[in-house]
Amino acid sequence: MNNQALAIQSLRYEITEMMQMVLTQLNKAHDALLTMDKELANEIISIEKKVNAMDINIDKACENILALYNPLAMDLRFVLAVLSINKELERIGDNAEGIAKYILNGDITSPFSNEVLLEIEFKSMFETGISMVDDAIYSFVNEDTKIAKWVFGKDITLNQINEKCPKVLTKLIQEDPSQTSKYLYLFSIIKKLERVGDMAKNIAEETIFFVDAKIIRHKVDKYNEKKKG
Protein backbone atom coordinates (compact mmCIF):
# COMPACT_ATOMS: atom_id res chain seq x y z
CA MET A 1 0.00 0.00 0.00
CA ASN A 2 1.48 3.37 -1.03
CA ASN A 3 1.61 6.52 1.10
CA GLN A 4 -1.49 8.06 -0.46
CA ALA A 5 -3.53 4.93 0.17
CA LEU A 6 -2.32 4.81 3.77
CA ALA A 7 -3.21 8.46 4.32
CA ILE A 8 -6.71 7.96 2.92
CA GLN A 9 -7.19 4.81 5.00
CA SER A 10 -6.19 6.77 8.12
CA LEU A 11 -8.59 9.58 7.16
CA ARG A 12 -11.41 7.07 6.69
CA TYR A 13 -10.74 5.69 10.17
CA GLU A 14 -10.75 9.18 11.73
CA ILE A 15 -13.98 10.36 10.10
CA THR A 16 -15.70 7.08 11.03
CA GLU A 17 -14.62 7.50 14.65
CA MET A 18 -15.92 11.08 14.67
CA MET A 19 -19.24 9.91 13.21
CA GLN A 20 -19.70 7.41 16.03
CA MET A 21 -18.83 10.00 18.67
CA VAL A 22 -21.40 12.45 17.32
CA LEU A 23 -24.06 9.75 17.10
CA THR A 24 -23.31 8.89 20.73
CA GLN A 25 -23.79 12.55 21.65
CA LEU A 26 -27.20 12.60 20.00
CA ASN A 27 -28.36 9.41 21.70
CA LYS A 28 -27.20 10.70 25.07
CA ALA A 29 -28.96 14.02 24.42
CA HIS A 30 -32.20 12.13 23.74
CA ASP A 31 -31.93 10.14 26.99
CA ALA A 32 -30.72 13.09 29.06
CA LEU A 33 -33.57 15.31 27.92
CA LEU A 34 -36.30 12.80 28.69
CA THR A 35 -34.97 12.36 32.24
CA MET A 36 -33.22 15.74 32.76
CA ASP A 37 -30.10 13.75 33.65
CA LYS A 38 -27.26 16.19 34.36
CA GLU A 39 -24.63 13.45 34.44
CA LEU A 40 -25.48 12.44 30.88
CA ALA A 41 -25.47 16.12 29.87
CA ASN A 42 -21.94 16.46 31.22
CA GLU A 43 -20.88 13.39 29.24
CA ILE A 44 -22.14 15.07 26.05
CA ILE A 45 -20.04 18.16 26.75
CA SER A 46 -17.00 16.01 27.50
CA ILE A 47 -17.40 14.20 24.16
CA GLU A 48 -17.79 17.56 22.40
CA LYS A 49 -14.25 18.54 23.41
CA LYS A 50 -12.95 15.40 21.66
CA VAL A 51 -15.15 16.08 18.62
CA ASN A 52 -13.75 19.61 18.30
CA ALA A 53 -10.19 18.28 18.44
CA MET A 54 -10.97 15.66 15.79
CA ASP A 55 -12.59 18.33 13.60
CA ILE A 56 -9.27 20.19 13.44
CA ASN A 57 -7.23 17.02 12.89
CA ILE A 58 -9.46 15.83 10.04
CA ASP A 59 -9.32 19.21 8.30
CA LYS A 60 -5.52 19.13 8.51
CA ALA A 61 -5.38 15.55 7.23
CA CYS A 62 -7.53 16.47 4.22
CA GLU A 63 -5.37 19.49 3.45
CA ASN A 64 -2.20 17.37 3.68
CA ILE A 65 -3.56 14.71 1.31
CA LEU A 66 -4.60 17.33 -1.24
CA ALA A 67 -1.23 19.12 -1.02
CA LEU A 68 1.06 16.09 -0.96
CA TYR A 69 -0.63 13.59 -3.27
CA ASN A 70 -2.94 15.52 -5.62
CA PRO A 71 -5.50 12.66 -5.56
CA LEU A 72 -7.72 11.99 -8.56
CA ALA A 73 -11.17 10.54 -9.30
CA MET A 74 -12.76 8.66 -6.38
CA ASP A 75 -9.92 9.44 -3.97
CA LEU A 76 -10.34 13.15 -4.65
CA ARG A 77 -14.10 12.95 -4.21
CA PHE A 78 -13.59 11.06 -0.94
CA VAL A 79 -11.33 13.75 0.50
CA LEU A 80 -13.65 16.57 -0.63
CA ALA A 81 -16.65 14.73 0.83
CA VAL A 82 -14.85 14.23 4.15
CA LEU A 83 -14.06 17.95 4.33
CA SER A 84 -17.75 18.77 4.01
CA ILE A 85 -19.00 15.93 6.22
CA ASN A 86 -16.53 16.89 8.94
CA LYS A 87 -18.14 20.34 9.19
CA GLU A 88 -21.64 18.83 9.33
CA LEU A 89 -20.61 16.42 12.09
CA GLU A 90 -19.09 19.22 14.13
CA ARG A 91 -22.35 21.18 13.82
CA ILE A 92 -24.42 18.16 14.87
CA GLY A 93 -22.17 17.86 17.91
CA ASP A 94 -22.72 21.55 18.65
CA ASN A 95 -26.49 21.02 18.63
CA ALA A 96 -26.20 18.04 20.99
CA GLU A 97 -24.01 20.16 23.27
CA GLY A 98 -26.62 22.95 23.11
CA ILE A 99 -29.28 20.53 24.37
CA ALA A 100 -26.94 19.43 27.16
CA LYS A 101 -26.45 23.05 28.22
CA TYR A 102 -30.22 23.55 28.42
CA ILE A 103 -30.31 20.67 30.88
CA LEU A 104 -27.36 21.92 32.92
CA ASN A 105 -27.98 25.67 32.92
CA GLY A 106 -31.69 26.08 32.34
CA ASP A 107 -34.34 26.57 35.00
CA ILE A 108 -36.07 23.31 34.11
CA THR A 109 -35.43 20.62 36.70
CA SER A 110 -38.24 18.12 36.08
CA PRO A 111 -38.79 16.06 32.90
CA PHE A 112 -41.40 17.16 30.37
CA SER A 113 -44.74 15.41 30.73
CA ASN A 114 -45.41 12.49 28.39
CA GLU A 115 -48.70 14.10 27.37
CA VAL A 116 -46.96 17.25 26.09
CA LEU A 117 -44.21 15.27 24.34
CA LEU A 118 -46.83 13.10 22.67
CA GLU A 119 -48.91 16.09 21.54
CA ILE A 120 -46.01 17.74 19.75
CA GLU A 121 -44.61 14.39 18.52
CA PHE A 122 -41.34 15.25 20.21
CA LYS A 123 -40.06 11.71 20.72
CA SER A 124 -40.88 10.84 17.13
CA MET A 125 -39.00 13.91 15.91
CA PHE A 126 -35.94 13.18 18.05
CA GLU A 127 -35.86 9.52 17.05
CA THR A 128 -36.29 10.42 13.36
CA GLY A 129 -33.37 12.86 13.61
CA ILE A 130 -31.14 10.23 15.22
CA SER A 131 -32.22 7.69 12.61
CA MET A 132 -31.34 10.11 9.81
CA VAL A 133 -27.84 10.65 11.21
CA ASP A 134 -27.42 6.89 11.72
CA ASP A 135 -28.48 6.19 8.11
CA ALA A 136 -26.22 8.94 6.78
CA ILE A 137 -23.26 7.46 8.66
CA TYR A 138 -24.03 3.91 7.54
CA SER A 139 -24.38 4.98 3.91
CA PHE A 140 -21.02 6.75 3.93
CA VAL A 141 -19.09 4.01 5.73
CA ASN A 142 -20.56 1.31 3.48
CA GLU A 143 -20.68 3.45 0.32
CA ASP A 144 -24.38 2.63 0.04
CA THR A 145 -26.25 5.35 -1.84
CA LYS A 146 -29.56 3.52 -1.48
CA ILE A 147 -29.44 4.06 2.29
CA ALA A 148 -28.31 7.66 1.71
CA LYS A 149 -31.53 8.29 -0.22
CA TRP A 150 -33.62 7.05 2.73
CA VAL A 151 -32.42 10.13 4.62
CA PHE A 152 -34.25 12.45 2.22
CA GLY A 153 -37.58 10.73 2.83
CA LYS A 154 -37.11 10.89 6.60
CA ASP A 155 -36.32 14.60 6.32
CA ILE A 156 -39.84 15.16 4.96
CA THR A 157 -41.27 13.50 8.10
CA LEU A 158 -39.03 15.63 10.32
CA ASN A 159 -40.09 18.83 8.58
CA GLN A 160 -43.77 17.93 8.80
CA ILE A 161 -43.52 17.49 12.59
CA ASN A 162 -41.50 20.70 12.86
CA GLU A 163 -44.13 22.69 10.95
CA LYS A 164 -46.87 21.63 13.38
CA CYS A 165 -44.93 22.47 16.53
CA PRO A 166 -45.37 26.27 16.75
CA LYS A 167 -49.18 26.02 16.59
CA VAL A 168 -49.30 23.23 19.18
CA LEU A 169 -46.90 25.00 21.55
CA THR A 170 -48.82 28.28 21.21
CA LYS A 171 -51.98 26.42 22.25
CA LEU A 172 -50.22 24.84 25.23
CA ILE A 173 -48.85 28.22 26.39
CA GLN A 174 -52.31 29.77 26.15
CA GLU A 175 -53.74 26.91 28.21
CA ASP A 176 -51.06 27.17 30.90
CA PRO A 177 -48.98 30.40 30.78
CA SER A 178 -47.03 29.33 33.89
CA GLN A 179 -45.26 26.74 31.70
CA THR A 180 -44.20 29.26 29.04
CA SER A 181 -40.49 29.00 29.85
CA LYS A 182 -40.59 25.22 29.64
CA TYR A 183 -42.39 25.25 26.29
CA LEU A 184 -39.95 27.80 24.86
CA TYR A 185 -37.10 25.46 25.78
CA LEU A 186 -38.89 22.71 23.87
CA PHE A 187 -39.30 24.98 20.86
CA SER A 188 -35.56 25.77 20.87
CA ILE A 189 -34.69 22.09 21.04
CA ILE A 190 -37.09 21.29 18.21
CA LYS A 191 -35.35 23.86 16.01
CA LYS A 192 -32.02 22.21 16.82
CA LEU A 193 -33.42 18.83 15.79
CA GLU A 194 -34.68 20.30 12.52
CA ARG A 195 -31.16 21.57 11.82
CA VAL A 196 -29.68 18.16 12.71
CA GLY A 197 -31.94 16.66 10.04
CA ASP A 198 -30.63 19.14 7.48
CA MET A 199 -27.06 18.22 8.41
CA ALA A 200 -27.78 14.50 8.05
CA LYS A 201 -29.24 15.23 4.62
CA ASN A 202 -26.06 17.12 3.68
CA ILE A 203 -23.96 14.11 4.71
CA ALA A 204 -26.12 11.86 2.53
CA GLU A 205 -25.67 14.22 -0.41
CA GLU A 206 -21.89 14.13 0.04
CA THR A 207 -21.98 10.32 0.10
CA ILE A 208 -23.79 10.26 -3.24
CA PHE A 209 -21.23 12.73 -4.63
CA PHE A 210 -18.34 10.59 -3.36
CA VAL A 211 -19.70 7.21 -4.53
CA ASP A 212 -21.62 8.07 -7.71
CA ALA A 213 -19.93 11.33 -8.75
CA LYS A 214 -23.35 13.03 -8.76
CA ILE A 215 -24.16 16.43 -7.29
CA ILE A 216 -27.80 16.36 -6.19
CA ARG A 217 -27.97 19.21 -3.67
CA HIS A 218 -30.76 21.28 -5.25
CA LYS A 219 -32.47 18.28 -6.87
CA VAL A 220 -33.28 16.89 -3.40
CA ASP A 221 -35.10 20.09 -2.42
CA LYS A 222 -37.24 19.90 -5.59
CA TYR A 223 -37.95 16.21 -4.93
CA ASN A 224 -39.07 16.97 -1.38
CA GLU A 225 -41.37 19.75 -2.56
CA LYS A 226 -43.06 17.32 -4.97
CA LYS A 227 -43.48 14.71 -2.23
CA LYS A 228 -45.07 17.26 0.10
CA GLY A 229 -47.37 18.46 -2.67
Stockholm file with secondary structure:
# STOCKHOLM 1.0

chainA/1-229         MNNQALAIQSLRYEITEMMQMVLTQLNKAHDALLTMDKELANEIISIEKKVNAMDINIDKACENILALYNPLAMDLRFVLAVLSINKELERIGDNAEGIAKYILNGDITSPFSNEVLLEIEFKSMFETGISMVDDAIYSFVNEDTKIAKWVFGKDITLNQINEKCPKVLTKLIQEDPSQTSKYLYLFSIIKKLERVGDMAKNIAEETIFFVDAKIIRHKVDKYNEKKKG
#=GR chainA/1-229 SS CCHHHHHHHHHHHHHHHHHHHHHHHHHHHHHHHHHTCHHHHHHHHHHHHHHHHHHHHHHHHHHHHHHHHCCCHHHHHHHHHHHHHHHHHHHHHHHHHHHHHHHHHSSCCSCCCHHHHHHTTHHHHHHHHHHHHHHHHHHHHTTCHHHHHHHHHHHHHHHHHHHHHHHHHHHHHHHCGGGHHHHHHHHHHHHHHHHHHHHHHHHHHHHHHHHHCCCCHHHHHHHHHHHHC
#=GC SS_cons         CCHHHHHHHHHHHHHHHHHHHHHHHHHHHHHHHHHTCHHHHHHHHHHHHHHHHHHHHHHHHHHHHHHHHCCCHHHHHHHHHHHHHHHHHHHHHHHHHHHHHHHHHSSCCSCCCHHHHHHTTHHHHHHHHHHHHHHHHHHHHTTCHHHHHHHHHHHHHHHHHHHHHHHHHHHHHHHCGGGHHHHHHHHHHHHHHHHHHHHHHHHHHHHHHHHHCCCCHHHHHHHHHHHHC
//
